[in-house]
Amino acid sequence: MKWQNALNDYKYYLKIERGLSNNSIVNYALDVEKLMSYLETNDIIVSPVKIDHDQVQAFIYDVSKQLNSRSQSRVISGLRSFFNYLVFEDYRETNPLDQIESPKIGRKLPDTLSIDDIDNLINAIDLTKTYNGVHIGERNRAILETLYSCGLRVSELTNLKISDLFFDEGFIKVTGKGDKQRFVPIGLNTQKYINIWRDMRTHITVHPDYTDTLFLNNRGKQLTRAMIFTIIKDLAKAINLNKIISPHTFRHSFATHLLENGADLRAIQLMLGHESITTTEIYMHVDRSHLKDALMQFHPRR
């Protein structure tokens, strides 16, 4: 069995059997491609069916010189998944990574913004700015308000459809990882800013493939993830924000601020679209002040 054939089969399995998004599949494939590149560079001729523990261990050692512990752990996890697939399909009897441990890594706490930071970023938007007739200032305000008020991933934002807006009911329908859908509450203020953008959107010549896409670029097409990053980076620079932020920072801030103000962790999990509550629990470590307040308010020995 050739490496490329095995990788193609694995990617098909990830898409059809596990229902992963294209971005996740690309990331899993990159881990295998790193191993393939290492074997080719070092003239090691071995198939994915025959490669053994020592050869994989040598690759991991080589990777450790270039990547930090977190990235190493990600590569090991990706390869373990690939070889588990080969075992599952009876191409191999064992996984060569069974005896390879991932490096110990601390739990990275997410970066967050204060409410003032978010207000300053949004207030820095030039609402009069247009580009090729597109009111990008109003669009950008609606984008940031939606990211923060709904806690969306950047891909969920760029894929948001007009038909996903259920403002009468106070919800939007979000398509998350693995095409799993959830309904997320949306506040009246954010609805207002989206409606302002929708009114201005009617003056754009929309590409036929994106007639239902909410946020568009000046060519009438769906915004890219990179464009959202650029919008936020430029605003952070404009207000001299001494933090490295991304669209995901708004998602982290959404969850953290909800938790700090007494929201139930299970409710936050559902709104974020986390499959496991343990993923949401990381926000318990971001700001511990509310934990002390909870103890003083509710514990019988307070």
C-alpha positions in Angstrom: 0.0 0.0 0.0 1.4 3.4 -1.0 1.4 6.4 1.3 -0.6 8.6 -0.9 -3.3 5.9 -1.4 -3.5 5.3 2.3 -3.7 9.1 3.0 -6.5 9.5 0.4 -8.5 6.6 1.9 -8.0 8.1 5.4 -9.2 11.6 4.3 -12.3 10.0 2.8 -12.9 8.1 6.0 -12.6 11.3 8.0 -15.1 13.1 5.8 -17.7 10.3 5.3 -17.4 8.2 8.5 -16.4 10.9 11.0 -18.1 13.9 9.4 -15.1 16.2 10.0 -14.9 19.6 8.4 -12.5 20.3 5.5 -10.2 22.3 7.8 -9.9 19.4 10.3 -9.2 17.0 7.5 -6.5 19.2 6.1 -4.9 19.4 9.6 -5.0 15.6 10.1 -3.5 15.1 6.6 -0.6 17.5 7.3 0.6 15.3 10.2 0.8 12.3 7.9 2.4 14.5 5.2 5.1 15.6 7.6 6.0 11.9 8.2 6.0 11.2 4.4 8.3 14.2 3.8 10.7 13.0 6.5 10.9 9.5 5.0 11.5 10.9 1.5 14.2 13.3 2.7 16.0 10.6 4.5 15.7 8.0 1.7 13.7 5.6 3.9 11.6 3.4 1.7 8.9 1.8 3.8 5.1 1.5 3.3 2.5 2.7 5.9 1.7 -0.9 6.5 5.4 -1.9 7.3 6.7 1.2 9.1 7.7 0.3 12.7 8.0 1.9 16.1 11.7 2.8 15.8 11.2 4.6 12.5 8.3 6.6 13.8 10.2 7.3 17.0 13.1 8.7 14.9 10.7 11.0 13.0 9.2 12.2 16.4 12.8 13.0 17.6 13.5 14.9 14.4 10.2 16.9 14.8 11.1 17.7 18.4 14.0 19.9 17.2 11.6 22.1 15.2 8.3 22.2 17.2 7.2 23.1 20.7 5.6 20.6 23.0 2.1 21.5 22.0 2.8 21.1 18.3 4.7 17.8 18.9 1.7 16.5 20.8 -0.6 17.5 17.9 1.5 15.6 15.3 1.7 12.5 17.5 -2.1 12.6 18.0 -2.7 13.0 14.3 -0.4 10.1 13.4 -1.9 7.9 16.1 -5.3 8.5 14.5 -4.0 7.7 11.0 -2.5 4.4 12.1 -5.5 3.5 14.2 -7.5 3.8 10.9 -5.1 1.4 9.2 -5.5 -1.1 12.1 -9.3 -0.6 11.9 -9.2 -1.4 8.2 -7.0 -4.5 8.8 -4.0 -3.1 6.9 -1.9 -3.4 10.0 -2.1 -5.4 13.2 -0.7 -2.8 15.6 -0.2 1.0 15.8 3.5 2.0 15.8 2.6 4.9 18.1 1.2 2.7 20.9 4.4 3.0 23.0 5.1 6.7 22.1 4.0 9.2 24.7 3.0 12.7 23.9 5.1 15.4 25.6 3.6 16.8 28.8 2.0 20.2 28.1 0.3 22.6 30.4 -3.3 23.6 29.7 -3.2 26.8 27.8 -5.7 29.3 29.0 -7.4 31.3 26.3 -6.7 35.0 25.8 -9.6 37.2 26.5 -10.6 40.9 26.0 -12.2 43.1 28.6 -15.6 44.7 27.9 -13.8 48.0 27.5 -11.4 46.4 25.0 -14.3 45.2 22.9 -16.1 48.5 23.1 -13.0 50.3 22.0 -12.4 48.0 19.1 -16.0 48.4 17.8 -15.9 52.2 18.4 -12.7 52.4 16.3 -14.6 51.2 13.2 -15.1 54.0 10.6 -18.8 53.5 9.9 -18.6 55.9 6.9 -16.0 53.8 5.1 -17.0 52.3 1.8 -15.1 50.3 -0.8 -16.3 49.9 -4.3 -19.7 51.0 -3.1 -19.8 48.5 -0.2 -20.3 50.0 3.3 -17.6 47.9 4.9 -17.7 49.9 8.1 -21.3 48.9 8.9 -20.4 45.3 7.8 -17.4 45.2 10.1 -19.4 46.4 13.1 -22.0 43.7 12.5 -19.3 41.1 12.2 -17.6 42.0 15.5 -20.9 42.3 17.3 -21.9 38.9 16.0 -18.6 37.3 17.0 -18.8 38.6 20.5 -22.6 38.3 21.2 -22.9 34.8 19.8 -19.5 33.3 20.5 -19.0 32.0 16.9 -16.0 30.4 15.4 -14.7 32.4 12.4 -15.8 29.7 9.9 -19.2 29.7 11.5 -19.4 33.5 10.9 -18.2 33.4 7.3 -20.7 30.6 6.5 -23.7 32.3 8.2 -26.7 32.5 5.9 -29.5 35.0 5.8 -31.8 32.0 6.0 -30.1 31.1 9.3 -31.5 34.3 11.0 -34.5 33.7 13.1 -34.8 37.2 14.7 -38.5 36.8 15.6 -37.6 33.9 17.8 -34.3 35.5 19.0 -32.0 32.9 17.6 -29.6 32.2 14.7 -28.8 28.7 13.3 -25.1 28.0 13.3 -23.4 25.2 11.4 -20.3 24.1 13.4 -17.7 21.4 13.2 -18.7 18.3 11.3 -21.7 20.2 9.9 -23.4 19.9 13.3 -26.1 22.6 13.7 -27.1 24.5 16.8 -29.4 27.4 17.7 -27.7 30.3 19.5 -29.5 33.2 21.1 -28.9 36.6 19.6 -29.5 40.0 21.4 -31.6 42.8 20.0 -28.6 45.1 19.6 -26.8 42.6 17.4 -29.9 42.1 15.4 -30.1 45.8 14.8 -26.5 46.0 13.5 -27.1 43.0 11.3 -30.3 44.5 9.9 -28.4 47.8 9.1 -25.8 45.8 7.2 -28.6 43.8 5.4 -30.2 47.0 4.2 -26.8 48.1 2.7 -26.1 44.7 1.4 -29.0 45.1 -1.1 -27.0 47.6 -3.1 -24.2 45.0 -3.8 -24.1 43.0 -7.0 -24.0 39.6 -5.3 -22.4 36.6 -7.0 -25.0 33.9 -7.8 -23.3 31.4 -5.5 -23.6 33.7 -2.5 -27.1 35.1 -2.6 -27.9 33.7 0.8 -24.5 34.4 2.4 -24.8 37.2 5.0 -21.4 38.8 5.1 -19.9 39.6 1.7 -16.8 41.2 0.3 -16.8 44.1 -2.2 -17.1 41.6 -5.1 -20.3 40.1 -3.7 -18.6 36.9 -2.5 -18.2 35.2 0.9 -15.6 36.7 3.1 -12.5 34.6 3.8 -11.2 33.7 7.2 -8.1 35.7 6.5 -10.1 38.8 5.8 -11.8 38.6 9.3 -8.3 38.2 10.9 -7.1 41.3 9.0 -10.1 43.4 10.0 -9.5 42.6 13.7 -5.7 43.0 13.5 -6.2 46.5 11.9 -8.6 47.6 14.6 -6.3 46.4 17.4 -3.5 48.4 15.8 -5.7 51.5 15.6 -6.5 51.5 19.3 -2.9 50.5 20.3 -4.2 47.3 21.9 -1.2 45.6 23.4 -2.5 42.0 22.8 -2.3 39.6 20.0 -5.9 38.8 19.2 -7.9 36.9 16.6 -11.6 36.2 15.9 -11.3 33.3 18.4 -10.5 35.9 21.1 -14.1 37.2 20.8 -15.4 33.6 21.3 -13.2 33.2 24.4 -14.4 36.6 25.7 -18.0 35.6 25.1 -17.7 32.5 27.2 -15.6 34.1 29.9 -17.9 37.1 30.4 -21.0 34.8 30.5 -19.4 32.7 33.2 -18.2 35.6 35.2 -21.7 37.0 35.3 -23.2 33.7 36.6 -24.2 31.8 33.5 -24.5 28.0 33.8 -21.5 26.1 32.3 -23.9 23.7 30.5 -25.7 26.6 28.8 -22.3 28.0 27.7 -21.3 24.6 26.3 -24.5 24.4 24.2 -24.0 27.9 22.9 -20.4 27.3 22.0 -21.2 23.9 20.4 -18.7 22.0 22.4 -19.2 18.3 22.2 -17.8 17.7 25.7 -18.3 19.8 28.8 -14.6 19.3 29.7 -13.7 21.6 26.7 -15.9 24.3 28.2 -14.4 23.9 31.7 -11.2 25.6 30.6 -13.1 28.9 31.2 -13.4 28.1 34.8 -9.7 28.8 35.1 -9.6 32.1 33.3 -10.9 34.3 36.1 -11.3 32.7 39.5 -12.9 35.8 41.2 -16.4 34.5 40.6 -15.6 31.2 42.3 -14.9 33.0 45.5 -18.1 34.9 45.2 -20.0 31.7 44.6 -18.5 30.1 47.7 -19.3 33.2 49.9 -22.9 33.3 48.6 -23.9 29.6 48.6 -21.7 27.6 51.0 -23.3 26.8 54.4 -19.9 27.4 56.1 -19.3 30.8 54.4 
